[in-house]
Amino acid sequence: MIKSLEDYVKGLPKAELHVHIEGTLEPELAFELARKHGIVLPHASVADLRRAYDFADLQSFLDIYYAGAAVLRDVDDFHALGRAYLQRAHADGVVHVEMFFDPQTHSERGVPVGRVLEGLGRAVAEAHRETGITAKIILCFLRHLSADAALATLDAALAHAGSFIGVGLDSSELGHPPSKFTAVFARARRENLRVVAHAGEEGPPGYIEEALDVLGVERIDHGVRCEESPALVERLARERIPLTVCPLSNVKLGVFPTLREHNLKRLLDRGVCVTVNSDDPAYFGGYLADNFVGVGRALALSRAELTALARNSIDASFLDAAAKQHWNAAITAYAAAAA
């Protein structure tokens, strides 16, 4: 019998579906890469950089996030970044990852998308050989940039088809509705890519509806403001549309004042396919197990509810049917053995 919440969570097989690989850049690695490339960071030490992680909202986070990414330059840098995250995820009981990356963040600095994909691909292959964890890559468009820039990014990435499984939409939400990117998502669907989008974190419930009805996305990243529209919550539950929720991130960025006020349990109780994720864990103070434990304690979630969240993560993933069946059976067996 597993007694502690932490032990139960870490042993529970689960998938992570909402993590930005650039957001896993820990200060120690940032300083190491800065020294390698002769870059002077605007912080004197690792401790100073950690103290800067005090964000008032999404934009204040993004400002420091994009600045930090400047140390990522060559294939080895992206390999080191991906390898460090996947090792941490495996230790948290993660069996499958669908990670985001932002090619435009790097291409604006002269780093081509192929270089990013090569480094991350090496990390994914190594982690699978060493631990059995599986990982797929999703390319995200920066919504504060133009729709034409997104199309150009997709064109460049398609030269590396097979290195990533889908596209997403992230960055500053307010003032950049999903419909702005109708053309590029239509192109991605024609290329048989999976499609997801951030919506309903800072933006209104209408952005969630646009992402579903205009972009044709298969799951919603964040989506917590759906609760403002009872009809939308009913639709999400009825159609089994997953939400990739990031509790610690939501609190850090002021979406909810505290974890106790988070709506994750209310949405779960209403039948929504809610999943737990870490978003940008180096910046928000918690990887996947930390998020599970945090909401587990704050919302007094039962082991059955924690297990349901893990099962939702497998069901909401882009794994094939056989892999989903395998991991759902593993979750069932684990829960029974831990009782």
C-alpha positions in Angstrom: 0.0 0.0 0.0 1.3 3.4 -0.9 0.6 5.9 1.9 1.7 9.4 0.9 0.2 11.6 -1.8 3.6 12.3 -3.3 4.4 8.6 -3.6 1.1 7.8 -5.1 1.4 10.6 -7.7 4.9 9.7 -8.7 4.1 6.1 -9.3 0.9 6.8 -11.2 1.4 6.4 -15.0 0.4 9.6 -16.8 1.0 11.8 -19.8 2.0 15.4 -20.0 0.3 17.3 -22.8 1.0 20.9 -22.1 4.7 21.7 -21.6 6.7 24.3 -23.5 10.2 22.9 -23.8 11.7 26.4 -23.7 9.9 26.8 -20.4 11.9 24.0 -18.9 15.1 25.9 -19.2 16.4 26.0 -15.6 18.6 28.9 -14.5 21.6 26.6 -14.1 21.4 25.4 -17.7 20.8 29.0 -18.9 24.0 30.2 -17.3 25.9 27.2 -18.6 24.8 27.9 -22.2 25.3 31.6 -21.8 29.0 30.9 -20.9 29.3 28.5 -23.8 28.2 31.2 -26.3 29.7 34.3 -24.6 26.3 35.7 -23.8 25.9 38.1 -20.8 22.7 37.5 -19.0 20.9 40.5 -17.3 21.2 38.7 -14.0 24.3 38.3 -11.8 23.6 34.7 -10.6 21.3 31.7 -10.7 19.7 33.1 -7.5 19.1 36.5 -9.1 17.5 34.9 -12.1 15.2 32.8 -9.9 14.2 35.9 -8.0 13.2 37.5 -11.3 10.5 34.9 -11.7 7.8 37.0 -10.1 5.2 37.6 -12.7 2.1 39.9 -12.6 0.5 38.4 -15.7 1.1 36.5 -18.9 2.9 39.3 -20.7 5.4 39.9 -17.8 6.3 36.2 -17.9 6.6 36.2 -21.7 9.1 39.1 -21.6 11.6 37.1 -19.5 10.8 33.8 -21.2 11.8 35.1 -24.6 14.9 36.7 -23.2 16.0 33.4 -21.6 15.5 31.5 -24.9 18.4 33.6 -26.4 20.9 31.2 -24.9 19.6 28.3 -27.1 21.7 28.4 -30.2 22.9 25.0 -31.6 21.7 21.4 -31.9 23.5 20.4 -28.7 21.7 23.2 -26.7 18.3 21.9 -27.7 19.4 18.3 -27.0 20.5 19.3 -23.5 17.3 21.1 -22.9 15.1 18.2 -24.0 17.2 15.6 -22.2 17.0 17.4 -18.9 13.2 17.8 -19.1 12.6 14.2 -20.1 14.7 12.9 -17.3 12.7 15.0 -14.9 9.4 13.9 -16.4 10.4 10.2 -16.2 11.2 10.7 -12.5 7.7 12.1 -12.0 6.0 9.0 -13.5 5.4 10.5 -16.9 5.2 7.8 -19.5 4.3 10.0 -22.6 4.9 13.6 -23.4 3.6 15.9 -26.2 5.9 18.9 -25.9 5.5 22.3 -27.5 8.2 24.4 -29.0 8.2 27.9 -30.5 10.2 28.0 -33.8 9.6 31.7 -34.3 11.3 32.5 -31.0 14.4 30.9 -32.5 14.1 31.8 -36.1 14.0 35.5 -35.2 17.6 34.9 -33.8 18.7 33.1 -36.9 18.2 29.6 -35.5 16.4 27.5 -38.2 13.6 25.1 -37.2 15.5 22.1 -38.4 18.2 22.8 -35.8 15.7 22.8 -33.0 14.0 19.6 -34.2 17.3 17.8 -34.6 18.3 18.5 -31.1 14.9 17.7 -29.5 14.7 14.6 -31.7 18.0 13.3 -30.4 16.8 13.9 -26.8 13.5 12.1 -27.4 15.2 9.1 -29.0 17.8 8.8 -26.2 15.2 9.1 -23.4 13.1 6.4 -25.0 16.0 4.0 -25.3 17.1 4.7 -21.7 13.8 4.9 -19.8 11.0 3.8 -22.2 9.3 7.2 -22.1 7.7 8.3 -25.4 7.6 11.9 -26.6 6.2 13.8 -29.6 6.7 17.4 -30.6 4.1 20.0 -31.5 5.1 23.2 -33.3 3.4 26.3 -31.9 2.8 29.6 -33.7 3.3 32.9 -31.7 -0.1 34.6 -31.9 1.3 38.1 -31.3 3.0 37.7 -34.7 1.2 37.8 -38.0 -0.8 35.1 -39.7 1.5 35.3 -42.7 4.5 34.7 -40.4 2.8 31.6 -39.1 2.2 30.3 -42.6 5.9 30.9 -43.5 6.9 29.1 -40.3 4.8 26.1 -41.3 6.2 26.0 -44.8 9.7 25.9 -43.4 8.8 23.2 -40.9 7.2 21.0 -43.5 10.7 20.3 -44.9 11.1 18.3 -41.7 7.8 16.5 -41.8 7.9 13.5 -39.6 9.9 15.3 -36.9 6.7 16.8 -35.3 3.1 15.6 -35.1 1.1 18.8 -34.9 0.7 22.5 -34.5 -0.5 24.7 -31.7 -1.0 28.4 -30.9 0.5 30.2 -27.9 1.9 33.5 -26.6 -0.2 36.6 -25.8 -3.8 35.7 -26.0 -5.7 39.0 -25.5 -6.3 40.8 -28.8 -5.2 37.8 -30.9 -8.3 35.5 -31.4 -7.9 32.1 -32.8 -9.7 33.1 -36.0 -6.6 35.2 -36.9 -4.9 31.9 -37.8 -7.7 30.2 -39.8 -5.6 29.8 -42.9 -2.5 28.2 -41.3 -4.6 25.8 -39.3 -6.5 24.8 -42.4 -3.2 24.1 -44.1 -2.0 22.1 -41.2 -5.1 19.9 -41.2 -4.6 19.3 -45.0 -1.1 18.1 -44.1 -2.7 15.6 -41.7 -1.1 17.3 -38.6 -2.8 17.2 -35.2 -4.1 20.6 -34.1 -4.4 22.2 -30.7 -4.6 25.8 -29.4 -4.2 27.8 -26.2 -7.5 29.5 -25.5 -9.5 30.6 -22.5 -6.6 31.4 -20.1 -6.7 35.2 -20.4 -9.0 35.3 -23.4 -12.8 34.8 -23.0 -14.9 31.6 -23.6 -15.5 32.8 -27.1 -11.9 32.2 -27.9 -12.4 28.5 -26.9 -15.4 28.3 -29.3 -13.4 29.9 -32.1 -10.5 27.4 -31.6 -13.0 24.5 -31.8 -15.3 25.8 -34.6 -12.9 27.9 -36.8 -9.5 26.2 -36.3 -10.9 22.7 -35.8 -8.7 21.9 -32.8 -8.8 18.5 -31.1 -8.1 19.8 -27.6 -7.9 23.1 -25.8 -4.7 24.2 -23.9 -5.8 25.9 -20.6 -9.5 26.5 -21.3 -10.3 27.3 -17.6 -12.4 30.3 -18.5 -14.9 28.0 -20.1 -16.7 28.0 -16.7 -18.0 31.5 -17.6 -20.2 29.8 -20.2 -22.3 27.0 -18.8 -23.3 26.0 -22.3 -19.7 25.7 -23.3 -18.9 23.5 -20.3 -21.8 21.2 -21.2 -20.4 21.0 -24.7 -16.9 20.2 -23.6 -18.2 17.4 -21.4 -20.7 16.1 -24.0 -18.1 16.0 -26.8 -15.3 14.9 -24.5 -13.0 17.8 -25.6 -9.9 17.7 -23.5 -8.5 20.7 -21.5 -4.8 20.7 -20.7 -4.9 22.6 -17.5 -1.8 24.0 -15.7 -2.7 24.7 -12.1 0.5 26.2 -10.7 0.9 28.3 -13.9 -2.6 29.6 -13.5 -1.9 30.8 -9.9 1.6 32.2 -10.8 0.0 34.3 -13.6 -3.0 35.5 -11.6 -5.7 33.5 -13.4 -6.7 32.2 -9.9 -5.7 33.8 -6.6 -4.8 30.4 -5.0 -4.9 26.7 -5.8 -7.9 26.4 -3.5 -9.9 28.6 -5.8 -9.0 26.7 -8.9 -11.9 25.3 -10.9 -10.2 22.0 -11.9 -12.3 19.9 -9.5 -15.6 21.6 -10.5 -14.9 20.9 -14.2 -13.9 17.3 -13.4 -17.1 16.9 -11.4 -19.1 18.2 -14.4 -17.6 15.5 -16.7 -15.0 17.6 -18.6 -11.9 15.7 -19.7 -9.5 17.8 -17.6 -5.8 16.9 -17.5 -3.0 18.3 -15.3 0.2 19.7 -16.8 3.1 21.9 -15.9 3.2 24.6 -18.7 6.6 26.3 -18.1 7.9 24.5 -15.0 11.2 26.2 -14.6 9.5 29.5 -14.3 6.4 28.5 -12.4 8.0 26.4 -9.7 6.6 23.0 -10.4 6.9 20.0 -12.8 4.1 17.6 -13.3 4.1 15.7 -10.0 4.2 19.1 -8.2 1.1 20.2 -10.0 -0.7 16.9 -9.2 0.3 17.1 -5.5 -0.6 20.8 -5.3 -4.1 20.4 -6.6 -4.5 17.1 -4.8 -3.9 18.9 -1.5 -5.6 22.2 -2.2 -8.8 20.7 -3.7 -8.8 17.6 -1.4 -8.8 15.3 -4.4 -9.4 11.6 -3.7 -7.1 8.9 -5.1 -9.9 8.0 -7.5 -10.0 11.6 -8.8 -6.2 11.7 -9.2 -6.4 8.4 -11.1 -9.1 9.8 -13.3 -6.9 12.8 -14.1 -4.1 10.4 -15.1 -6.5 8.4 -17.2 -7.8 11.6 -18.9 -4.2 12.4 -19.9 -3.8 9.1 -21.7 -7.2 9.4 -23.4 -6.5 13.0 -24.5 -3.1 12.2 -25.9 -2.3 11.5 -29.6 -1.1 8.0 -28.7 -2.5 5.2 -30.9 -5.3 3.0 -29.6 -3.1 0.1 -28.6 -0.8 2.4 -26.5 -3.8 4.0 -24.8 -5.2 0.6 -24.0 -1.8 -0.5 -22.5 -1.4 2.6 -20.3 -5.1 2.6 -19.1 -4.6 -1.0 -18.1 -1.4 0.0 -16.3 -3.2 2.8 -14.4 -6.0 0.4 -13.4 -3.4 -2.1 -12.1 -1.4 0.6 -10.3 -4.5 2.0 -8.5 -5.6 -1.5 -7.4 -2.2 -2.4 -6.1 -1.9 0.9 -4.2 -5.3 0.6 -2.5 
